[in-house]
Amino acid sequence: MAIHMRWSQKIHAATWALRCSGSFSLNIGKSSSRAYYHHAVQVYETGGPEVLTYNPHVPSKTCLEPDEVRVSIQKIGVNYHDTYTRTGLYPSTTLPFVVGCEASGEITEMGTNHKRLKVGDRVAFFHYNCGYATEAVVPQDSCFSLPDDVSYELGAASLVQGLTAHYLAHDSFALQPGSTCLVHAAGGGTGNLLLQMAKLRGATTIATVQNPSGPKAEAVTQAGADYVIAYGDEYDFTKSVQQIIPDGVDVVYDSIGKATAVQSLQCLKPRGTCVLYGNSSGAPDAIFPTPTLAANSLYVQRPVLEHFVITEEERTKRAADLFRWIQEGKLHIRISNTYSLQEASEAHAFLESRKAHGKVLLDPWMD
């Protein structure tokens, strides 16, 4: 059953229809200028989780561009990408900026160029520097329609990590029956979905986790990993992989980065592929050229999601597969913790502690 906004949120959203016509106004204090606000989490200077600043008076955009939509946000996905922008690893063009690139909610207003969406549609979106808020104005093409039986919670928990896992398993290296893959951080959100998709593709999977007896180890077992390696604090996994597949694996999916990149290369067969798609331990050191690459004619990629959802056909196909597999019970979404907007710093600290055994969410309406 579809989950819709609360009445208080609908009343708030309904005022937007009047704004561009000038028939609605709000005066703040003694100022005669019109101003409209929403709540958001912003970064004024880069740094640790403590730089995340909750602001209940962020000016809202009053009139939309033709291809834009306004979304009343119901649930927000917390991603490692958000921590990279917060620290400055991925620089933002301006300060301050709103953190976050993933959320779900209901469209409350549209620009003049109506495409496949309409006011009242339930969507999840992927768009940079706007997600940690009670509302966002985003391009229509960044929005993905949510099926009625996929909740806002599941939409925000699955979109970015699910689309990422989809292109990794289908495009970065197209897994097929007989393929062998090593999936790092397989107990986390993206890694666990990637592991599940690899099994759907018929691949033999080796999953790494840090703790052999924690909830992440349980998650990878439930996801169907053929082999599980606990690498501990030293990230020691190369010998274990070589014992399982002496000739090396076809592909390593590495979201950890600095701590694992060189060893990941050592686990590959000749002409194998290392897909470096994350930096949870920091950006990898420069690895070009190295004897390891030359000795086995290895391939290295550093893909990002936005280059795999360029066309309408790509966006539709990936999202349709993702939500269909969720509906059919072929993909299981694990949600670890949910925080309020005011607790965004705690959410980042929890994510970076690597204790999360599923998706971390924010609820902008949680007290």
Buried (B, 14 or more C-beta within 10 A) or exposed (E): EEBEBEEEBEEBBEEBEEBEEEEBEEEEEEEEEEBBBBBBBBBEEBEEBEBBBBBEEBEBBBEBEEBBBBBBBBBBBBBBBBBBBBBBBBEBEEEBBBBBBBBBBBBBBBBEEEEEBEBEBBBBBBBBBBBBBBBBBBEBBBBBBBBEEBBBBBBBBBBBBBBBBBBBBBBBBEBEEEBBBBBBBBBBBBBBBBBBBBBBBEBBBBBBBBBEEBBBBEBBBEBEBBBBBBBEEEBEBBEBBBEBBEEBBBBBBBBBBBBBBBBBBBBBBEEBBBBBBBBBBEBBEEBEEEEBBEEBEBBBBBBEBEEBBEEEEBBBBBBEBBBEBBBEEEBBBBBBBBBBBBBBBBBBBBBBEBBBBBBBBBBBBEE
